[in-house]
Amino acid sequence: MKTLRVPIADFENLDLDSALELQGARFDVDCVNWPAEFPYAPICTGRIARTEDSLVVDFRVSGLDLRAQNTEDNGRQWEDSCVEFFVEDPDGSVYYNFEINPLGKVLAAEGSSRNGRVTRPADEMQEILRIAEVTGAQDCEGIHNWRVVVIIPMHLIGIDSENLPDKVRANFYKCGDCTAHPHFLSWNPVGTPGPDFHRPEFFGELILK
């Protein structure tokens, strides 16, 4: 199981990019878990850091295809070019998924398994700050470079920022179910016969303090 220490970054005195570059922890979403069926692996890297009360997750992607058909939150973002952050509640009762397309539109839900997940209400979605940048037009051939940053308040993932847990379990993903080159990559390996990201038993650990 992979582990990653999430540092607290000085976003007050540094701009976002400098703080993430100098003080964030880097991760690579590069596990090709089902190479026979889905061998394609775009480059997907990122950095994660935290403030006193939020997690800041920065994904950067370079690869073929750029699909961004879901123009509203809580759509079918996983069908687009998509990056994902799944994190378990500290007590292990539920996990939260955040799936983001190149437009910065987010699918956010919670539940104990793939089935019966509950999407977050509009007021909570407004609390999730996003930055999205794309190089190249949508739905064109060739290599595209894009980035999304999400800033997630800790209370939306069951964390009391005044009583920070030592660690939480999480995984980072890169997918594109309906792109021309479907792919399913993860940070921590997923040991299922076919693509299935809703498997918290394969999460790694984020060390918060």
C-alpha positions as CSV (number, residue, x, y, z in Angstrom):
1,M,0.0,0.0,0.0
2,K,1.4,3.4,-1.0
3,T,1.5,6.2,1.5
4,L,1.9,10.0,0.9
5,R,2.5,12.7,3.5
6,V,0.3,15.7,2.9
7,P,2.1,18.8,4.0
8,I,0.6,22.1,5.1
9,A,1.5,24.7,2.5
10,D,1.9,28.5,2.9
11,F,-0.9,29.6,0.5
12,E,-1.1,32.9,2.4
13,N,2.4,34.1,1.4
14,L,2.9,32.2,-1.8
15,D,0.7,32.0,-4.9
16,L,-1.1,28.7,-5.5
17,D,1.3,27.4,-8.1
18,S,4.5,28.2,-6.1
19,A,3.1,26.8,-2.9
20,L,2.1,23.5,-4.6
21,E,5.4,23.2,-6.5
22,L,7.6,24.0,-3.5
23,Q,5.7,22.5,-0.7
24,G,3.1,20.1,-2.1
25,A,3.6,16.3,-2.2
26,R,3.8,14.8,-5.6
27,F,1.9,11.7,-6.8
28,D,1.8,9.8,-10.0
29,V,-1.3,8.2,-11.4
30,D,0.5,5.5,-13.4
31,C,-0.7,2.1,-12.4
32,V,-2.1,0.3,-15.5
33,N,-4.2,-2.3,-13.6
34,W,-5.7,-3.9,-16.7
35,P,-3.0,-3.8,-19.4
36,A,-4.5,-6.5,-21.7
37,E,-7.8,-4.8,-22.1
38,F,-6.9,-1.1,-21.4
39,P,-3.2,-0.5,-22.1
40,Y,-3.3,3.2,-22.9
41,A,-1.7,5.4,-20.2
42,P,-1.7,9.1,-20.5
43,I,0.6,11.0,-18.3
44,C,-1.1,12.0,-15.1
45,T,0.8,13.6,-12.2
46,G,-0.2,15.8,-9.4
47,R,0.5,17.5,-6.1
48,I,-1.5,17.6,-2.9
49,A,-1.2,19.9,0.1
50,R,-3.5,21.2,2.8
51,T,-4.5,24.4,4.6
52,E,-5.8,24.4,8.1
53,D,-9.2,23.4,6.9
54,S,-9.0,22.1,3.3
55,L,-7.2,19.7,1.0
56,V,-5.8,21.1,-2.2
57,V,-5.4,18.5,-5.0
58,D,-3.7,19.5,-8.3
59,F,-3.9,17.1,-11.3
60,R,-1.9,17.6,-14.5
61,V,-2.6,15.5,-17.6
62,S,-1.0,15.1,-21.0
63,G,-2.4,12.6,-23.5
64,L,-4.6,11.8,-26.4
65,D,-8.2,12.9,-26.6
66,L,-10.0,15.6,-24.8
67,R,-13.6,14.8,-24.0
68,A,-15.6,17.3,-22.0
69,Q,-19.3,16.7,-22.6
70,N,-20.6,17.1,-19.1
71,T,-21.2,20.8,-18.6
72,E,-22.9,20.6,-15.2
73,D,-21.8,19.3,-11.8
74,N,-22.9,15.8,-10.8
75,G,-23.1,14.4,-14.3
76,R,-21.4,11.5,-15.9
77,Q,-17.9,13.0,-15.5
78,W,-16.2,9.6,-15.7
79,E,-17.2,9.3,-19.3
80,D,-15.2,12.4,-20.2
81,S,-11.5,12.9,-19.8
82,C,-11.5,12.7,-16.1
83,V,-9.4,12.8,-13.0
84,E,-10.6,11.5,-9.6
85,F,-9.9,11.7,-5.9
86,F,-11.6,9.1,-3.6
87,V,-11.1,9.4,0.1
88,E,-12.5,7.5,3.1
89,D,-14.1,9.0,6.1
90,P,-11.7,8.7,9.1
91,D,-14.0,6.2,10.8
92,G,-14.1,4.1,7.7
93,S,-17.9,4.1,7.4
94,V,-18.2,5.8,4.0
95,Y,-16.0,7.2,1.3
96,Y,-16.3,10.2,-0.9
97,N,-15.6,10.5,-4.6
98,F,-14.7,13.6,-6.5
99,E,-14.6,13.2,-10.3
100,I,-13.5,16.2,-12.3
101,N,-13.5,16.8,-16.1
102,P,-11.4,19.4,-18.0
103,L,-14.2,22.0,-17.6
104,G,-13.8,21.8,-13.8
105,K,-17.2,20.2,-13.4
106,V,-17.3,17.8,-10.5
107,L,-19.3,14.7,-9.6
108,A,-19.2,14.5,-5.8
109,A,-21.0,11.7,-3.9
110,E,-20.7,9.7,-0.7
111,G,-21.7,6.2,0.4
112,S,-20.3,2.9,1.7
113,S,-20.1,1.2,-1.7
114,R,-20.6,1.7,-5.5
115,N,-24.3,1.3,-5.1
116,G,-26.7,3.8,-3.4
117,R,-24.3,6.7,-3.6
118,V,-25.7,10.1,-2.7
119,T,-24.6,13.2,-4.7
120,R,-23.7,16.3,-2.7
121,P,-26.3,19.1,-2.6
122,A,-25.8,22.4,-4.4
123,D,-24.7,24.3,-1.4
124,E,-21.9,21.8,-0.7
125,M,-20.9,21.8,-4.4
126,Q,-20.4,25.5,-4.2
127,E,-17.9,25.0,-1.4
128,I,-15.6,22.9,-3.7
129,L,-13.3,25.5,-5.4
130,R,-12.0,24.5,-8.8
131,I,-9.4,25.8,-11.3
132,A,-9.4,24.3,-14.8
133,E,-7.0,25.0,-17.6
134,V,-6.9,23.4,-21.0
135,T,-4.3,23.6,-23.9
136,G,-6.0,22.8,-27.2
137,A,-9.6,22.6,-28.3
138,Q,-12.1,20.0,-27.2
139,D,-12.7,16.8,-29.0
140,C,-9.7,17.2,-31.4
141,E,-7.0,14.7,-32.3
142,G,-3.5,15.0,-30.9
143,I,-1.9,15.5,-27.6
144,H,-3.7,17.7,-25.1
145,N,-2.4,19.2,-21.8
146,W,-4.9,20.1,-19.1
147,R,-5.0,20.7,-15.4
148,V,-7.6,20.9,-12.7
149,V,-7.1,22.0,-9.1
150,V,-9.8,21.2,-6.5
151,I,-9.9,22.7,-3.0
152,I,-12.1,20.5,-0.8
153,P,-13.1,21.7,2.7
154,M,-12.2,19.0,5.2
155,H,-15.7,19.0,6.7
156,L,-17.0,17.6,3.3
157,I,-14.9,14.5,3.8
158,G,-15.8,13.9,7.4
159,I,-12.6,15.5,8.9
160,D,-12.8,17.8,11.9
161,S,-10.0,20.3,11.1
162,E,-9.8,21.1,14.8
163,N,-9.1,17.4,15.6
164,L,-7.1,16.2,12.6
165,P,-6.7,12.5,12.3
166,D,-3.2,11.1,11.8
167,K,-4.2,9.6,8.4
168,V,-7.0,8.8,6.0
169,R,-7.2,6.3,3.2
170,A,-7.5,7.5,-0.4
171,N,-6.7,6.9,-4.0
172,F,-6.2,9.0,-7.1
173,Y,-7.5,8.0,-10.6
174,K,-7.3,8.9,-14.2
175,C,-10.0,7.6,-16.6
176,G,-11.9,8.3,-19.7
177,D,-14.6,5.7,-20.3
178,C,-16.0,7.2,-23.5
179,T,-12.8,8.7,-24.9
180,A,-11.3,7.3,-28.1
181,H,-8.7,5.5,-26.0
182,P,-10.5,4.3,-22.9
183,H,-8.1,4.1,-19.9
184,F,-8.3,3.4,-16.1
185,L,-5.2,4.4,-14.1
186,S,-4.7,4.6,-10.4
187,W,-2.1,5.8,-7.9
188,N,-2.4,2.8,-5.6
189,P,-2.9,-0.5,-7.5
190,V,-6.4,-1.9,-7.8
191,G,-6.6,-5.7,-7.7
192,T,-9.9,-6.4,-9.4
193,P,-10.5,-8.5,-12.5
194,G,-11.8,-5.4,-14.4
195,P,-12.0,-1.7,-13.9
196,D,-13.6,-0.8,-10.6
197,F,-12.5,2.3,-8.7
198,H,-15.2,2.0,-6.0
199,R,-13.0,-0.4,-4.0
200,P,-11.7,1.3,-0.8
201,E,-9.9,-1.9,0.2
202,F,-7.3,-0.8,-2.4
203,F,-6.9,2.7,-1.2
204,G,-3.5,4.0,-0.1
205,E,-2.9,6.2,2.9
206,L,-2.6,10.0,3.2
207,I,-0.6,11.0,6.3
208,L,-2.0,14.3,7.6
209,K,0.2,14.9,10.6
